[in-house]
Amino acid sequence: MKKLLIALALTGFLFSYQAQGQAYENAVGLRASWGFGGTFKHFLNETGAIEGILNYRNFGVLSINWSYVQITGIYQVHNDLSQVFDGLQWYYGGGGFVGFWGGDFNNRIDGDQTYIGIVGNIGLDYAFPDIPLNLSVDWIPSISLAGGGGFLGEAGGLAIRYYF
């Protein structure tokens, strides 16, 4: 009888622990930030996830016209915040990016360039419990190591994803 109670207690503990982990395994959706794009997130385990972001931005005012495409890959560590709000997590992480930009800047610079760098990431992630919808908001500061730009702190955005 004692062994049965211990087994039931351990089973209950394991199920309650899993319920506090990630609410989904994969998610795909749209992302709005400085530009717009797509995002795909995949959990590797209970707390570790990878996210891929494809971002496009086109800007033009007066004689300055440019656009860029950037591909970013980030490893994220998720932490439970369900004691605040059920389904809520916060995360941090880092990764890298490669981007391609081109344009015309006051008729002085006309050309294309490739840039490569590293990123940090911190944000909030919420998975709706009753529908397969996930929202996240984050900040992604970056440092361009090649191709110009230096430190950029304005990146980040809002993602809405279908999870499965």
N, C-alpha and C positions, 0 to 999 in steps of 0.2 A: 504494500500500500504506500509506503514511504517513497519507494522508487517511482511509482506511478505519479505521485504528486510532484516530485522533482522533475520528472519528464514533462509533465503538463506545464509546469512553471517555466521551464526552459523553452518549450515550444511557444508559449505565449510571449515570452521575452523576445524571441527571434522574430515572430510576426510583428510585434510592436516596433522593433528596431527597423525592419524593412519598410514599414509604413512611413517612417520618418525620412527615408532616403529619397532619391529622385522620383518624381511622379511619372516620368516618361523615359524612353530609351533614345528615341530619335525625334527630331523636330525640324521642319523645313518651313521657310516663310519669307516675308518681306522685311526690309530694314530701311528706316528713314533716319538720315543724319545729315552731314554736309554732303548732300547728294542723296541718291537712293540706290537700293541694291537688293541682293538676296542673301540669305543666311541658312546654314545647315549646322545643327548641333547634334552630337552623338556622345552619349555617356559611355565611358569605358568601364566604370565601376560605380559604386554608390555615391562617391563624391567627385570623381574626376571625369571631365568632359573635354571634348575638342570641339571648336567652332570654326567654321570656314565662312568668310564674308567676302562677297564680291560687291564692290561699290563703284558707282559711276557719278561723275559730277560734270556739269557744263556750266560755264560762267561767262557772261559777256556784258560789258557796260562801256559805253563810249568806244575807245580804240583798244580796249583790252578784251580779248576773247581767248579762252582756253578751256580745256577739258581734260579729265583724267579717268583712268580705270585702275583700281587697286584691288589686289587679292591679299587677304589677311588670314593667317592661321593662328589660333590661340588655344593654349591649354588652360583650362579653368578648374579651380578647386571650389566646389560648392559646399556651403554650410547652411544647416537647417535654421529657419526662423519661424517654424510652425507655432511656437509659443506666442509669437506676436500675431501671426495671421496664417491660418492653415493653407499650405501649398506654397508659402513664400520661402525663398532661399536668397542668400547673398553669396557672391562669388568674387574671386580674384584670380589673376593669372598673367600669363605673358606669352609672347610668340614673336612672329615676324611678318613682314609684308614685302611685296614687290608691286610696283606701280609704274604706269606709263602715262605721261602727260605731254601735251603739246599745245601751242597756241601762238598768238600774236600779242605782244605787250607793247603798246604805244608805238607800233611800227619799228621798234628797236630790236626786239628779240623775236625771232620767228623760228620755231623748231620743235623738235621732239626730244624727250629725255626719259630714261629709265631710272627709277630710284628704288633703293632697297634699304630696309631698316628693321628695327625692333619695336615692339609695342608692349605696354602694360595694359591691364584691364581690371576694372572693378565695377560691380553692378548688382542689380536685384533681378530675380527671376521668379515669376509666378505662373503656376500651372493651375488652370481651372479644374476643379475636381469632377464636375459633371459633364463637361464638354472637352473635346481634345484641342484646347486652345492654350497657348503659352504666350506670355508677354514678358519682355525684359527691357530694362533701361540700363545703360552703362556709360562709362567714360573710358576712352582708349587713347591715352597719351602715347606719342610715338617719337622716335629719334631716327631721322634719316641718316644712314651711315654712308651711303653713296648716292650721288645724283642730286645733292643739294637739299635744302629745306631745314636741316638741323632739328631742333625740338619743336614739335607741334602738339599743342595741348587742347585743340578745339574738337578733336574727333570724339565720337561717341554717338549714341542714338537710341532709338526705340525700335524694337523688333516685335513682330506679331507672327507667330508660327502655329502650324498644325502639327500636333505631336502624335506619334504612333510607337 
